[in-house]
Amino acid sequence: MNALRVVAGRELLILAAIDRLVGTDRPAYGVTIRDELAKRLGRAPSLGAIYAGLGRLADQGLIALSLSEPTPVQGGRARRLARLTPAGRAALRRATVGLARLFDGLPVLAGS
């Protein structure tokens, strides 16, 4: 695994949503990740796109997936819960710091 893995696009958004959800003691799984992105971005990616991104991030070692207990209803299903690995946290930090540097001072952000 490349220690300097660069994360961008949808995968970066998914990592950020996972970090925000887990950081506020909410479970991070497909639906909650989609809802968090919809709330923050004003648009909701498809669940298929979320699940594909989760699979890629897990394959790269940036997140760890585990199964929850089934929901306490008849036929309740277990959820695949996501959390950032140390490599995922480092990749998210690198990407956000890099984007902050890139966007710092842009005229469009200065309101002109």
Rosetta silent file (secondary structure, phi, psi, omega in degrees, C-alpha in Angstrom):
SEQUENCE: MNALRVVAGRELLILAAIDRLVGTDRPAYGVTIRDELAKRLGRAPSLGAIYAGLGRLADQGLIALSLSEPTPVQGGRARRLARLTPAGRAALRRATVGLARLFDGLPVLAGS
SCORE:     score description
SCORE:     0.000 S_00000001
   1 L     0.000  128.824  178.153    0.000    0.000    0.000 S_00000001
   2 L   -70.901  120.716 -177.439    1.359    3.389   -1.016 S_00000001
   3 L   -66.477  -19.615 -179.079    1.699    5.460    2.155 S_00000001
   4 L  -106.324   34.413  179.594    1.055    8.633    0.147 S_00000001
   5 L   -55.062  129.627  177.470   -2.220    7.479   -1.422 S_00000001
   6 L   -99.484  129.882  179.988   -4.165   10.446   -2.796 S_00000001
   7 L  -111.772  136.793 -179.420   -7.930   10.313   -2.403 S_00000001
   8 L  -147.131  175.688  173.926  -10.226   12.465   -4.515 S_00000001
   9 H    59.879 -141.456 -175.346  -13.730   12.730   -5.879 S_00000001
  10 H   -59.500  -37.529 -179.059  -16.503   10.567   -4.510 S_00000001
  11 H   -63.292  -37.769  177.223  -14.098    8.543   -2.344 S_00000001
  12 H   -64.609  -42.070  178.323  -12.951   11.709   -0.588 S_00000001
  13 H   -62.527  -41.015  179.862  -16.571   12.688    0.067 S_00000001
  14 H   -65.389  -44.113  177.298  -17.321    9.233    1.474 S_00000001
  15 H   -59.013  -43.927 -179.706  -14.281    9.364    3.781 S_00000001
  16 H   -63.411  -42.357  179.153  -15.346   12.794    5.035 S_00000001
  17 H   -64.022  -41.880  177.911  -18.909   11.612    5.686 S_00000001
  18 H   -60.680  -46.225 -178.877  -17.654    8.550    7.583 S_00000001
  19 H   -61.596  -42.221 -179.847  -15.372   10.714    9.714 S_00000001
  20 H   -66.295  -45.121 -178.814  -18.194   13.144   10.481 S_00000001
  21 H   -63.588  -51.394 -178.159  -20.704   10.391   11.319 S_00000001
  22 H   -65.195  -35.557  179.139  -18.373    8.344   13.521 S_00000001
  23 H   -67.178  -18.029  177.620  -17.075   11.524   15.165 S_00000001
  24 L  -112.582   23.488  175.897  -20.618   12.352   16.295 S_00000001
  25 L    59.295   33.829  173.999  -21.348    8.798   17.489 S_00000001
  26 L  -111.251  145.928  179.879  -23.623    7.946   14.571 S_00000001
  27 L   -69.507  141.813  178.866  -23.240    4.720   12.614 S_00000001
  28 L  -107.486  103.986  174.330  -21.653    5.060    9.176 S_00000001
  29 L  -141.270  176.172 -170.682  -23.303    2.767    6.644 S_00000001
  30 H   -44.038  -53.909 -175.643  -24.670    3.245    3.137 S_00000001
  31 H   -67.873  -43.770 -178.818  -27.878    5.112    3.968 S_00000001
  32 H   -68.519  -33.683  176.427  -26.419    7.362    6.677 S_00000001
  33 H   -65.613  -46.058  178.165  -23.441    8.215    4.442 S_00000001
  34 H   -60.313  -44.058 -179.362  -25.792    9.106    1.573 S_00000001
  35 H   -64.414  -39.625  178.368  -27.963   11.199    3.912 S_00000001
  36 H   -64.067  -42.699  178.522  -24.932   13.044    5.323 S_00000001
  37 H   -66.014  -40.042  178.285  -23.698   13.853    1.811 S_00000001
  38 H   -62.336  -41.824 -179.920  -27.183   15.004    0.751 S_00000001
  39 H   -64.511  -41.809 -175.276  -27.374   17.266    3.799 S_00000001
  40 H   -83.336  -32.541 -173.675  -23.935   18.779    3.208 S_00000001
  41 H  -104.733  -14.650 -177.590  -23.903   18.919   -0.611 S_00000001
  42 L    79.249   10.046  176.144  -27.554   19.410   -1.442 S_00000001
  43 L  -151.405  147.726 -176.802  -27.586   16.281   -3.600 S_00000001
  44 L  -110.604  119.643  172.828  -27.617   12.598   -2.796 S_00000001
  45 L   -67.037  158.454  178.811  -25.393   10.151   -4.654 S_00000001
  46 L   -67.687  154.075  176.705  -26.993    6.800   -5.420 S_00000001
  47 H   -62.639  -35.180  177.212  -26.610    4.008   -2.895 S_00000001
  48 H   -59.033  -41.787  178.396  -24.910    1.962   -5.618 S_00000001
  49 H   -66.415  -38.246  178.210  -22.238    4.661   -5.953 S_00000001
  50 H   -63.969  -49.217 -177.596  -21.812    4.754   -2.172 S_00000001
  51 H   -64.678  -37.918  177.013  -21.452    0.968   -1.899 S_00000001
  52 H   -63.332  -42.847  178.007  -19.004    0.837   -4.826 S_00000001
  53 H   -64.102  -40.463  177.564  -16.920    3.570   -3.179 S_00000001
  54 H   -61.647  -40.859  178.245  -16.987    1.757    0.165 S_00000001
  55 H   -62.602  -44.238  178.550  -15.726   -1.381   -1.544 S_00000001
  56 H   -63.850  -43.952 -179.842  -12.852    0.468   -3.223 S_00000001
  57 H   -63.955  -38.549  177.219  -11.896    2.227    0.017 S_00000001
  58 H   -66.335  -42.975  178.575  -11.929   -1.082    1.905 S_00000001
  59 H   -60.099  -32.016 -179.242   -9.811   -2.742   -0.813 S_00000001
  60 L   -86.383   -3.190  179.418   -7.274    0.074   -0.443 S_00000001
  61 L    78.122   17.282 -178.160   -7.175   -0.307    3.344 S_00000001
  62 L   -90.661  -18.714  173.186   -8.570    3.180    3.981 S_00000001
  63 E  -135.616  158.957  172.368  -11.678    1.965    5.795 S_00000001
  64 E  -117.073  136.883  179.438  -12.596   -1.121    7.782 S_00000001
  65 E  -110.753  140.666  175.787  -16.034   -2.675    7.410 S_00000001
  66 E  -141.190  158.100  178.578  -17.827   -4.709   10.066 S_00000001
  67 E   -92.853  134.693  175.580  -21.324   -6.136   10.401 S_00000001
  68 L   -81.143  172.526  169.645  -23.683   -4.686   13.001 S_00000001
  69 L   -68.406  149.243  176.494  -26.179   -6.721   14.953 S_00000001
  70 L   -60.178  148.458  177.238  -29.415   -7.185   12.999 S_00000001
  71 L   -63.137  146.825 -172.712  -32.032   -4.509   13.622 S_00000001
  72 L   -80.395   52.744  175.383  -34.479   -5.600   16.340 S_00000001
  73 L  -131.740  162.163  178.263  -37.464   -6.190   14.044 S_00000001
  74 L   -54.584  124.762 -179.705  -38.816   -9.281   12.351 S_00000001
  75 L    72.564   18.452 -177.591  -36.386  -10.106    9.544 S_00000001
  76 L   -56.964  144.609 -176.875  -34.021   -7.319   10.700 S_00000001
  77 L  -107.176  150.171  172.301  -30.855   -6.953    8.690 S_00000001
  78 L   -80.808  152.652  178.694  -27.298   -6.380    9.744 S_00000001
  79 L  -112.506  148.064  173.539  -25.574   -3.296    8.364 S_00000001
  80 E   -86.915  105.412 -178.388  -22.034   -2.984    7.028 S_00000001
  81 E   -87.895  139.853 -178.885  -20.554   -0.322    9.297 S_00000001
  82 E  -113.277  145.888  170.794  -17.555    1.678    8.125 S_00000001
  83 E  -144.333  152.391  179.165  -14.791    3.344   10.087 S_00000001
  84 E   -73.904  141.060  170.046  -11.582    5.019    8.978 S_00000001
  85 L   -87.167  170.197  174.702   -8.334    3.139    9.383 S_00000001
  86 H   -56.251  -38.630  177.747   -5.198    5.072   10.355 S_00000001
  87 H   -65.939  -37.412  178.011   -4.260    5.108    6.640 S_00000001
  88 H   -67.079  -40.941  177.615   -7.728    6.433    5.777 S_00000001
  89 H   -63.394  -42.172  179.127   -7.499    9.163    8.391 S_00000001
  90 H   -65.403  -41.253  179.254   -4.074   10.196    7.054 S_00000001
  91 H   -64.446  -41.396  178.348   -5.348   10.203    3.450 S_00000001
  92 H   -64.469  -43.208  179.438   -8.361   12.325    4.427 S_00000001
  93 H   -62.028  -46.933  179.131   -6.146   14.753    6.320 S_00000001
  94 H   -58.798  -45.052 -177.352   -3.700   15.062    3.387 S_00000001
  95 H   -65.609  -43.737 -177.086   -6.506   15.653    0.901 S_00000001
  96 H   -70.879  -37.252  176.311   -8.309   18.269    2.976 S_00000001
  97 H   -64.760  -43.526  178.529   -5.117   20.170    3.796 S_00000001
  98 H   -62.200  -42.826  178.594   -4.157   20.134    0.116 S_00000001
  99 H   -66.423  -39.255  178.114   -7.593   21.360   -0.950 S_00000001
 100 H   -61.220  -41.980  177.091   -7.553   24.110    1.686 S_00000001
 101 H   -64.119  -42.607 -179.825   -4.201   25.323    0.321 S_00000001
 102 H   -63.274  -42.282 -175.735   -5.486   25.189   -3.247 S_00000001
 103 H   -82.617  -18.578 -178.025   -8.673   27.104   -2.447 S_00000001
 104 L   -58.001  123.887  175.953   -7.070   29.670   -0.124 S_00000001
 105 L    83.858    5.077  177.557   -7.314   33.109   -1.696 S_00000001
 106 L   -63.043  132.010 -179.953   -9.439   32.175   -4.688 S_00000001
 107 H   -57.133  -36.655 -178.892  -11.234   35.306   -5.889 S_00000001
 108 H   -63.631  -26.992  178.762  -14.520   33.432   -6.222 S_00000001
 109 H   -85.329  -14.491  179.945  -14.403   32.639   -2.493 S_00000001
 110 H   -82.985   -3.768  177.448  -13.644   36.265   -1.579 S_00000001
 111 L    85.007   12.509 -179.091  -17.114   37.280   -2.741 S_00000001
 112 L   -89.801    0.000    0.000  -15.913   39.364   -5.669 S_00000001
